[in-house]
């Protein structure tokens, strides 16, 4: 069992005792409020206070949240909002909804949390949309190459009323999932030991011919094939060993995923290709949502909005101050500690990549999947429509400056 920094100073025996007394969710939610290590009495008080709040009255609904590999510690690295959402929802509903947070792959993992939500093993889940695309193929709609020019554009889209008809409604109709909120990064290549002694990547051609792990997204594979990056399907849990042993040259994922999953020790360079979405999202069963009373549905949406605002600000700060994904890098960050070099490619190299693989310049390889997604969305041109929304804001807009909007009210 992985534990948070707040829990790192106490023994496993004490942790199990506390979990038996207050429940693991109360211990994790309470410990999540600490940014650093805490003493046993402090953790006990936090767990007890959280427990008393959560169990002040009998809930109308208890929702199981499967949070794949997340726990209170790595949620301070990749700030994807699951604990903030759970904590706020319980407080907002004054205990009418209780959320049982089940992380560390204890009930579901990156590839199957979506399916376990669809069949009712859990009521909501947190995992990447790309890994979840196997069980909910419409999530591929986020993964057209270079559809989003920046993290700001991703946040702008998620806040936009257009996201209802372009993402949320088709996902709900086809796959029974209600998309609540997401963290936003853009995927690059995380190079392993084969690039440790090479100069920091500055040209796209230096990556050609390398063998790289790909997620469950079908559209991500198309982009990688067009960029001559030899996509190899490797389970997330096996990626670290693959990089460590040199079985693969790199992995397509994003910077904070490297840091939260403890992959930094085996990654030498984090190449910012920005070629498609890295979106660690939280969705819930639409059937469960629809069974809720109206005021509780409103509360879920408001807590999702709060979590989205939190993620937008917190993850941008964590990328620089915790992960070390910046130039120059700040001392004390995880990338500095493990010698991971960010490689921010010049604009002309990003433009070259876009011209090689995006539907804008190279439409034919995308046509079959584009037709399929357009059909699922009721005849909407999904790529062009999302592309246009993503460019409603200036290209140089900072992610933290994107205006938050309640997407469901603005429609």
QUIZICOR-V634046 format. One record per pair of residues at least 6 apart in sequence whose C-alpha atoms are under 7 Angstrom apart, sorted by the first residue. I is the first residue (numbers start at 1). J is the second residue. Records with the same first field share a line. If there is no record, write none. Layout:
I = J, J
//
This chain:
3 = 71, 72, 73
4 = 71, 72, 73
5 = 36, 37, 73
6 = 31, 34, 35, 36, 37, 38
7 = 31, 37, 38
8 = 37
9 = 37, 38, 39
10 = 40
19 = 27
22 = 47, 48, 51
25 = 100, 101
26 = 47, 50, 51
27 = 47
28 = 72
29 = 83
30 = 46, 47, 50
31 = 43, 46
32 = 72
54 = 90, 95, 98
57 = 95
59 = 95, 96, 97, 98
60 = 96, 97
61 = 96, 97, 98
62 = 97, 98, 99
63 = 98, 99, 100, 123
64 = 99, 100, 101, 122, 123, 124
65 = 99, 100, 101, 102, 122, 123, 124, 125
66 = 101, 102, 103, 107, 108, 113, 122, 124, 125, 126
67 = 102, 103, 125, 126, 127
68 = 103, 104, 105, 108, 109, 110, 113, 126, 127
69 = 103, 104, 105, 109
70 = 103, 104
71 = 103, 104
74 = 260
77 = 256, 259, 260, 318, 322, 323
78 = 256, 257, 260, 315
79 = 311, 314, 315
80 = 182, 183, 280, 311
81 = 307, 310, 311
84 = 307
85 = 303, 304, 307
86 = 99
88 = 303
89 = 299, 300, 303
90 = 97, 98
92 = 299
93 = 296, 299
110 = 127, 128, 131, 132
111 = 131, 132
113 = 125
114 = 125, 132, 135
115 = 135
116 = 122
117 = 123, 124, 125, 285
118 = 176, 285
123 = 284, 285, 288
124 = 283, 284, 285
125 = 282, 283, 284
126 = 280, 281, 282, 283
127 = 280, 281, 282
128 = 279, 280, 281
129 = 139, 279, 280, 281
130 = 140, 215, 216, 217
131 = 215, 216, 217
132 = 216
133 = 139, 140, 216, 217
134 = 216, 217
136 = 175
138 = 171, 373
140 = 217, 218, 219
141 = 373
142 = 277
143 = 219, 220, 276, 277
144 = 219, 276, 383
145 = 223, 275, 276, 357, 358
146 = 275, 276, 354, 358
147 = 387
148 = 154, 387, 390
151 = 184, 185, 186, 399
152 = 397, 398, 399, 402
153 = 390, 391
154 = 184, 390
155 = 184, 402
156 = 390, 402
157 = 163, 389, 390
159 = 404, 405, 406, 407
160 = 405, 407
161 = 407, 408, 410, 411
166 = 377, 382
168 = 178, 179
170 = 376, 377
171 = 177
172 = 178, 286
176 = 285, 286, 287
177 = 283, 284, 285, 286
178 = 283, 284, 285, 286
179 = 282, 283, 284
180 = 282, 283, 304
181 = 281, 282, 304, 307, 308
182 = 279, 280, 281, 282, 308
183 = 279, 280, 281, 311, 312
184 = 278, 279
185 = 254, 277, 278, 279
186 = 254, 274, 275, 276, 277, 278
187 = 252, 253, 254, 273, 274, 275, 276, 277, 278
188 = 252, 253, 254, 271, 272, 273, 274, 275
189 = 250, 251, 252, 253, 270, 271, 272, 273
190 = 250, 251, 252, 253, 267, 269, 270, 271
191 = 249, 250, 251, 267, 268, 269, 270
192 = 243, 244, 246, 249, 250, 266, 267, 268
193 = 243, 244, 246, 266, 267, 268
194 = 246, 249
195 = 268
196 = 268
200 = 343
201 = 343
202 = 343, 345
203 = 345, 349
204 = 349
207 = 229
208 = 227, 228, 229
209 = 228, 229, 230
210 = 229, 230, 249
211 = 229, 230, 231, 232, 248, 249, 250
212 = 229, 230, 231, 232, 248, 249, 250, 251, 252
213 = 231, 232, 233, 234, 248, 250, 251, 252
214 = 221, 231, 232, 233, 234, 251, 252
215 = 233
221 = 231
223 = 357
224 = 230, 231
225 = 231
226 = 356, 357
227 = 353, 356, 357
240 = 263
242 = 248
243 = 249, 250, 266
244 = 266
253 = 278
254 = 278
255 = 270, 325
256 = 319, 323
258 = 264
259 = 323, 334
264 = 335, 338, 340
265 = 338
267 = 340
268 = 339, 340, 341
269 = 340, 341, 342, 343
270 = 340, 341, 342, 343
271 = 342, 343, 344
272 = 343, 344, 345
273 = 350
289 = 297
305 = 406
309 = 404
312 = 400
313 = 400
316 = 400
319 = 325
320 = 326
321 = 330, 333
322 = 333, 334
323 = 333, 334, 335
324 = 330, 333, 334, 335, 336
325 = 342
326 = 342
355 = 361
356 = 362
359 = 366
373 = 382
374 = 380, 381, 382
//
